[in-house]
């Protein structure tokens, strides 16, 4: 349909984008406030909550930034409780869904399942079960999806949340649509609209009407689908949800394309692109370009159509939106078909098929098989054409919109006609004509045109009313401003005195707090310095140094150049590492492992390889460059060797493991020495072991105070029954540094 008064349409479009621009300015101000409050916050938990609020804002107003911030939110959430970690993971899953990355979305939704047991929250249960329902519905596991969605509905009803009840009904309706149960789908979509009206959120109601529009479109009732989507679009415009405005405009364009109303379709696709561009939603921008290319294909504008599909693919590829990529390559294949570039057409259609297979999108797969059949028809490869066309029908009989089958019947009739099989051609053409006679889609164009004109008239009236309201509000605001100015002058003096008094109190309180903080910091630094010196003396155990010198001396007397050189190199490197790293608060875990390796290699040489040692670290601990207080494990390893007498035990070993668990760095030291009971008989070992344990406990206590964690140190027997061997368990705050080595 063409617009009779194009100059009026241009004015209306200008006014719409002017109002959207004003709204965008207010949105930018809100964004600045969120960023400012996040940067100013000092409390870690509150700061994280404000970061999450910023992410939720971006999810509706700047999809690109929502995507860029999600990894930061996930990483920072590891330092907090399960509730915040769930919210961060769920936010990231929703961002993946908006961007069309179904694989990442499904992975993160499945990762949310463990939180069902950890968090006793109906809100968490509803969110996870609702999305699990969508997940299984997408995989065409209809019964499993129905179970999860109805459980979500039960939770929503228990909480008497009209918005959640509407959302659950809507997804149950879509699940019934997947298996062509039209009556059930429409019943639940009506329930979604009913509860959407009861909620105060017009966005929920807009989504409910849009779900019903999808159902009508699925079953070929385009006129009703357009009517429902016009309501959805009006509601989205009322709340200025630009993301939904882009989505609903694009769907209206697709419906206009179905009835070959190409002028209106083009307008809706361009408007969708502009809305999506405002919220930096590259996926919807790409989908709008793909839809626009379909219109240009209908008009034989092949160059423009190809440029738009190529541009869409550039947007979609980094997003991993396989459904979107499938659609773009499908359209590109049909463009090449119309240009008689059949090899390129087949290549792109096969690429589309691969993408759709990866998402199990059976309806779209059926559409691609139909298109491949038309390519083979053009090449006069009739047998292959019939195979693909019949395969398309087989898929649609089980999945998808069955009304789409009749278009395939018509192509099959044409193939039989071209192969002079008149009987079959008439049979399939009759199937197609029966559908045309009973279907209202082809007669709906006039009614849809009337709906479009009604929508445009209503939009004009809303703009005029909005302008009149704006003028009235401006007049009232001027009057109120004058009154406020008079009243504010009376309040200013009193406020000034109050502010001055308040500032004085704050300054005094700040001075007191700063003084106390300074004293606390000095005491902490003094304790750390004393501990560092004590630690250094502990590491530089004179008995170990003396014994090491004796071993080197014995190698020299025996003229054993190889072992003396090896021992001396290890020993000197060990001493250097200890002296360099003892004063530091933290060192990379790789450096700690090197110190332990050198120390154990030196001891192993000293005791002539009469014991073995093993050092293990999880990949996450190494890959994330975790850091650790220097040589916190060495005193216990020394105890294992010296007082556990590993060299006297048959098959003696010592094993050190580093792992990440529940946000903590866990260290396990195990040996099969003589054990604590036998070691206590040797009185001279008691003082050294007691000092090592006391120092380590004090270091862990200081770390707990600093990082507000619950680290610990426990010592137990390796073999509880025989009371032999020793097992030391240490838990420290998990912290990460950078990829540097000392």
N, C-alpha and C positions, 0 to 999 in steps of 0.2 A: 504493500500500500504506500502511496506517495502522500506527502503532507501538502495541503492546499495553500498554506501560508508559511512559506519557508522563513520569511523574515521574522515572524512571530516565534517560530521554533528556535531560531538562533538567539533571539532575546531571552527566551525562557532558559535555554541551555546556559547562556552567560550568567543569568541570575542564579541558577542552580550551583554553578561552580564558584560564584562569588560567596554564596552562603557556606558552601563546603570549605572555601578558603578561610572564612572567619572561624569556622569550627576547628580547622586545622591549626590556626594560630593559638586557640585556647588549648588544644591538645599539646602543642609544643610547650606552652607554659606549664602544663601539668607534668610533662616529662622532666622539665628543668627542676621543678619542685621535688620530684621523686629522686632525681640524681643528687640534688643538694642535700636532702635529708639523709640519704645513704652515706654520702661522704662525711657528713658531720657526725654521724652516730659513732659512739665509742664502744658501747656494749656489743660484743661479738654476735650474740644471738639476735638482738634487735637489728643489728646491721645486716645480718643475713636475711631476716624477714623483709627488710626494706628492699634488698636486692631482688628477692623473689617477687615482691610487689611490682618492681620495675619490669621484671620479666613478664608478668601477667599483663601489664600495660602494653608492652611491645607485642604480645601475642595477638592483640586486636588492632594495633595501630602501626606497627613496624615489624613485619614478619622476619625481615632480614636480620634485624638486631636481636629479635627473640632467638633466632637460630644461633647467632654469634655469642649470646650470653649464656646459653644453656649448659655448655661444658664448664664454665666458671661456677655456675650454680651447683652442678653435680659435684664438682671437686670440693667446693667449700662445705657442702652438706655433710661430708664424711666426718666433720668435727662435731656434729650435733646428734641429737637423739633420733630415734626411728621415725618419729612423726615428721620432722623436718626433712629427713632423708627421703621419706615417701613422697612428700610434696614436691621435692626437687625432681625425683625420678618421674613422677606423673606429669609434671610440667614439661619435661623433656620429651616424654612420649606424645603429648598433645602437639608439640611443635613439629615432631616428625610426621604426625598425621596431617597437619595443615600443609606441610610441604610435599605430601604424597609419597613419602618414603615408608611404604607399608612394612618392609622387612624390619627396619629400625623401630618403627612404632610397635609392631608385634613383639619384638624382642624385649622392649622395655616394659610393655604391659605384662608380659609373662614374668618379668623380673619383679613386678609389683606384688605377685601372689604371696611370697613369704610374709609380707607385711600384714596379711589378713590375720595371721596368728599372733603377730607381735603387737598390733594396734587394735584394741577393742573399741572400734569406732564405726558407727553406721555410715558415716560419710565416706570413709575409706572402703567399706564393703560395697556401697552403692557404686562408687566410681570404678572399682576394679571389676565387679560383676557386669556392669553395663558395658564396659569396654571388652571384656572377655566374650560377651555375647556378640558384639560386633565382629570380633576376631574370628569366632567359629562360623558366624553367618557368612563372612567373606570366603571362608574355606568350604562353604556349602555344607557344613556340618549343622544342619538345621535344628535337629533335636537338641543337640548340646547347646546351641545358641539360645534356643527357646528356654532351656532350663536356667541359664545364667540371667537372661533378660527378665524372666518372670520372678526370679529371686530378687533381682534389683528392684522390680516393681513392688514386691512385698515389703522391702526395706523402706522404699519411698512412702508407701501408704502408712507404715508404722510410724514414720516421722511426720506424717501429714504435710508433706512438702509438695504443693501443687506443681512447682517447676520440675521436680524430679519425677513425679508421677507422669507428667506430660512427656518428658524426655524418654522414660522407659516405654510408654505406650507407642511412641513414634518409632523406636527401634524394633519393637515387636512387630509393628506393621510392616516395616521394611523386610524383616525376616520372612513373613508370610508372602510378601511380594516375590521373594527369590524363588519360591516353589509354586508360583502362579495361583495362589489362593487369594483371589481378588476380594471376595466378600470379607474374609478375616482381615486382610490388609486394610480395607476401607473402614471396618469397624474400629480397629485399634487406632487408625489415624484420626478418626472422629473423636475418640476418647482423648487423644493427645491434644487436639484443638480445644476440647471442652475444658481440660485442666489447665491448658495454656492461657485461656481467657481468665481463669480464676487466679492465676498467679499475677504478681505485679510487674513481671518482667516481659516487656513486649518482644524482646529478642527470642525468648522461649516460644512465644506464640508465632512469631515469624518462621521459626524453624519447623514448628508443627504444620503450618500451612504448606511450607515447602516440601515436607515429606509427603503430604497428600498430593501435591502437584507431581512429584516423582512417580507416585503410584499410578495416577491417571495417565501420565505420559507412557509408563511401562506397558499399560494395557491399551494404548492407542487412542485414548480419549483426549486429544490434544486441546480441544476447546476448554474443557474443564481444568486441564493442567495449566493453561495460560491464565485462566481466571484466578486460580489459587496462587499462582506465582505473582500475579499483580498485587494481591493482598500481602504476600510476603515482602515484596519490594517496598510497598508503602510503609509497612511496619518498620522495616530496616531503615528507611529514610527518616522516620519519626525519631528513632533513637540515634540516628547518625552512625550506624554500624557500617563503616565503609567496606569491611571485609565481606559482609553478607550482601551488601549492595552490589559488589562486583560479582559474587556468585550467582545471585538471582537474576541479574541483568544478562549474564552469559547464558543461563538456562532459558530465559525468555527468547534470546536470540536463536538458540537451538530449535525451539518450538516454532519460531517463525520460519526457520530454514525448512522444517518438515513440510510446511504448506507452501513452500517456494515463495514466501513473501521476503524476497532477498533484500529490499531496501531497508525495511524495518530490522531485519536480522543484522545487517551491517551496522546500523546505528546502535543496537544493543551490544554487539561485540566490541565496538570501539569504546562505548561508555564503560563496559566491564574492564577493558584494558586500562582506562584512565583511573577508575576507582582502585584497581589492583596496584597500579603504579604509585598511588598516594600512600598506600600502606606497605609498599616495597614487597608485595607478594609476587615473587617471580613465577611461581607455579601458575597462578591464575592469569598472569600476563601471558604466559606461554599457551595456556589452554585457549584463551581468547584469540590469540594469533592463529592457532590451529583451526578454530571454528571459522575465523575470518577467511582463512585459506580455502575452506570448504565452499564458502559462498563464491569466492573468486574462481574456484574450479567450475562451479555451475555456470559462471559467466564466461568461461574459456579464457580467463585472465591468468594463464599458466605461469608467467614470469613472476607476477606479484604473489600468486599462491605459493610458488616454490620458495621465494624469499621469506615469506612469513613462516612456513614450516621449518625452514633451516634455522631461522631465528628462535623459534619455539624450542627446537632441539637443543640449541645452545643454552637456553635458560634451564631446561629440564634435566639435562645430563648430570650436572653437579648435585642435583637434588635427589637423585636415585628414584625419581617418580616413574616407575616402570609402566604404569597404566597410561600416564601422559605421554611418555616416549612411544608407547605402542600406538596411541592415537595419531601422533604426529607422523610416524613412519607409515601408518595405514593411509593417511591422506596423501602423503608424498608418493606412495606407490600408485594411487589412483591418478595423481597428476601425470606421472610418467606414462601410465596406461593410455591416457587421453592424447599424449604426445607420440604414442606408438613406440615408446622406448621400453619394450617389454622386459628386457633383461633387468634394467634398473627398477622397473615396477615390481618384478618378482623378488628382487633382492630386498627392497624396502618392506614388502608385504611379509616376507619370511622373517625379517627383523622384528616387525610388529608382532608376529606370532610368537617369537621367542620371549619378548617382553610380557605379553599377555599370559603365556604359559607359566612364567615365573610367579605371577600373582594369582594364578588359577581363575582368571576372569573368563568364564565359559561363554558368557553372552558375547563379549568382544571377540573371542576366538572364533565363534560362529560367524560373526561379521567379516572377519579376515578371510575365512575359507570361502565365503560368498564372493568377496572381491577377487581372490585368486582365481576362482572359477570364471569370472568375467574376463580376466586376462587371458586365460587359456582359450576362451571362446573367441576373443579377438585374434588369437594366433591360429584359430581353426584346429586346435588340439581338443576335439570334442569329448573324447573319452575321459581325459584328465579333467576337463571342465565339469563333466557330469559327476565325477568322483568327488570333487571338492564341493560342488553345490549340494549334493546329497548328504555329504558329511556335515555341512552347515545345518541342514534341516534336522539331522539326527541329534546334533548337540542342542538345538533350540527346542526340540521336543522334550528334552529332559531338563534343560536349564534356560533361563532367560525369557524374553518377551516372545511368546509364540506368534503374535500378530506379525512379527518380522519375517516369518516363514514365507508369507505369500509373495513378497518381493522376489524371493528365490524361486518360487514356482514360476513366476513370469519369465525369469532368465532361462530356466530349464525348458520352458515351452519354446523360447526362441532358439535354443540349441537344437531341439528336436526338429524344429521347422527348417533350420539350416542344413540338417542331415536328412531331410526329406522323409522324416518319420511323422507323417501327418496325424496319425491316430494318437500318438503320445503327446504331440504338440497341442492338440485340441483338449486332451485330458487335463494337462497342467494349466492351460490357459483358462479352462473352466474353473479350476481350483482358485485361480487368481481372481476371476470375475465374480465368483461367489463372495469372496472377501470384500471386493470393492463395493458390491451392492449392499452388504450388511454393515460396512464400516462408515463412520461419520467423519473420519479425518479429512477426506477429500472434499466434503461439503462444509467443513468448519471454517474455511478461510474467511468468508464474509463476516461470520460472527466474531471471529478473533480480531478482524480489522475494526469492528465496532468497539470491542473491548479496549483495543489499543487507543482509539480516538477518545474513548471515555476516560481512560487513564491519563492521557495528555491534558484533557480539559480539566480534570480534577487537579492535576499538578499545577496548571496555570492558576486555578482558584486558590490553591494552598499558598502559592508564591505571593499572590496579591494580598491575601489575608495576613501572611507572615510579614509583609512590608508594612501594612497598616498597624499591626501589633507592635512592630519595631518602633514606628514613629510615636505611638502612644506611650510605650515604655520609656522612650528617650525623654519625652515631655515630663513624665512622672519623675524620672530620675533627676532631671534638672531641678524640679521643685524640691525633691527630697535633699538634694545636694545643698541647696541654699539653707534649708532648715538645719541640716547637719552642721554646716559651717558656723551658724550662729551658736548652736549648742556646744560645739567643740571648743570655741573660744573660752567658754565658761569652765570647761573641764581641764583645759590645758595646764593651768597653773598648779592645780591639785595633782595632776598626773606627773608633772615635772618633779615636784617634791617627793612623791612616792618613788619615782624612778631613781632619783639621786640616793635616797635612803636604801633602796634595794641594791644599787650598785656598790655602795659602801659595804653592806653586809656580804655581798658576793666576794668583794676584794679581800676582806678580812678572812672569810672562810677559805678562799683560795690560798692565802699566805699560810694559814695553819695547815691546810692539807698538803701544800708543797713542802713545808718543813718536815712534816711527818713522813711524807714519801721519800724525801732526801735521806732522812735518818734510816728508814727501812732499807733503802738501796745501799747505803754505806755498810750497814750490818751484813746484808746479803753478799756484797762484794768481799767483805772481810772473811766471811765464812767460806766463800768459794776459793779465795786465795789460800786459806789455811788448808782446805781440803785438797787443793791442787798440789801443795807442797807435801802433804801427807801421802797422797797418791803417788807422787814421784818417788818418795822414799820407799813406798811399798813395792813399786815396780823395780826399782834399782836394788832389789834384795841382795845384800852383801854375800849371802851364802851362794846364791846363784852366780854372781859375778866371780867369786872365788873359785867355785867348781868349774866354771867355764874356762877360766885361765888355766886351771890345772889340766883340763882336757887338752887345751891347745898345747900346753907344755909337754904333755905325754906324747902327742902326735909328733912334735918337733924332735923329742928324744928318739922316737921310733923312726925318724926320717920319713914319716908319712906325709909327703908334701900335698897330695890330693885332698886328704881329709882335713889336714890343718888349714889349707887354703879355703876349702868349702866352709869349715866351721867358722873361720875368722871373718869371711865375707858375710855370712848370715848374722854372726854376732854383732859386727860393726853396724850393719844395716838396721838390726833390731835396736841397738842403742840410739842410733840417730832418729829412728821413728818415734821412740819413747820420748826422747828429749824434745823433739819438734812438736809433738802432739799433746803431751801432758798438760801444757798451760791452756789449751783450747777448751771452749765449752762443748763444742760438737765437732766431730770429724765425719767424713763420708764413711759409710759402712764398708766400702771397698778397702779403705785405709785400715780400718779395724781388722778386717780379714787378713790383710797383708801382715800386720803386726803379729797376729796369732799364728799365721803360717811360719814366719821367721822364728818366733819363739819356740814353737813345737818342733820345727826342723832342727833347731839348735839343741833342744832337750833330747830329741831322738838320736842325734849324733853322739851326744854325751853318754846316753845309755845304750849305745851300740845297737840301735834298731830293735830294742826289746819290747816296743809297743807301737801301735798304729794310731793315726789320728785322721779324723774326717771333719771337714767344715762344709756346711750346706747353707744356701740362702735361696729363698723363693725368688722367682723371676720378677715379681712385682716389686719386691724390696730393692732389687738391683736396678730395674728399669726406671723406677721413680726417684732414684738417687736419694734414698733415705739417709738420714744422719743419726749419729749415736754418740753419747758421751764417751770420751776416749778411754780405752782399756778398762772398761767396766767389767769385762769378763776375765781378764788375765789373772787376777788373784785366785779365782776359783780353779782355773786351769792349772796354776802352780800348785794349789793344794792337791788336785787330783794326781799330779805326777809325784810330788815330793812326799805327801802324807798318805796318798792312796797307794803308793809304792807299785805303780803300774809295771815297772821293770821286773818286778818279782812275780807277776801274775802271768800264767800261761794264756797267750792270746789277748794280752792287755790292749785296751783301746780307749780312746777318748773321742767323743763326738760333740760338735757344736753346731746348733741349728738356729737360723734366723728366719722368722716368719712374720706375716702381718695378719692380725686377727682382731676384729671388733674395734678398729681404729687404734690398736696398740701394736708396738713392736715386741714380739715375744722371743726370748732367747732361752734355749735349752742346752745345758751342759751335762753330758752323761759320761760316766766311766765305770769300768768293772773292776776297780781296785779293791783294796781290803775292806773298805767301808768305814763309816764314821765310828762304829763301836770299837773296832780294832784300832783305829787311829787314835782314839781317846787314851789308849794305854800309853801312847808316846806323849808324855806331858809337855815336851818342848814344842809340840805343834800347836798347842791350844791357843797361846797368845797370838800367834801370827794369823790363825784362822779367824779368831774372834775379831781382830782388828780389821781384817779384810771384809768380814760381814758387816761390821759396824759402819765402816766407810761407805760401803755400797748402799746400805739402808739409808744413810744420811743423804747420799746423792739422789736416791730415788725419791725421798721425802721432799727434797728441794725442787725436783722436777715436778712432783705432784702439785706443790703449791704454785709453781710458776705457770703450769699449763692446765691446772684444775682437772687433773686426771686421777686415776686410782691405780697407779703402778704398784708393783709388789715384788718381793723376792722370797722364794720358798726353797728349802733344802730337804730332801728326803732320800731314802735308800733306793738304789737302782734295782736291787733284788730284795723285796720286802721280806720274803721267807728266810733267805740265808743271811739277811742283814749285811750284804756285801755291795760294793759299788756305791756311787753317789749320783744323785740327780738334782741339779740346780735349775729352778724355773725363775726367770726374771721377765717382768713386763714393764715397758717404758712407753712414754708418749710417742706416737708415731709422727715423726716430722720429716720433711723432705727439704733438700737443699738444691744445688745446681750441679751440673755434670762437670765437676772439677775435682782434681786430685791434689792432695797436699804433697 
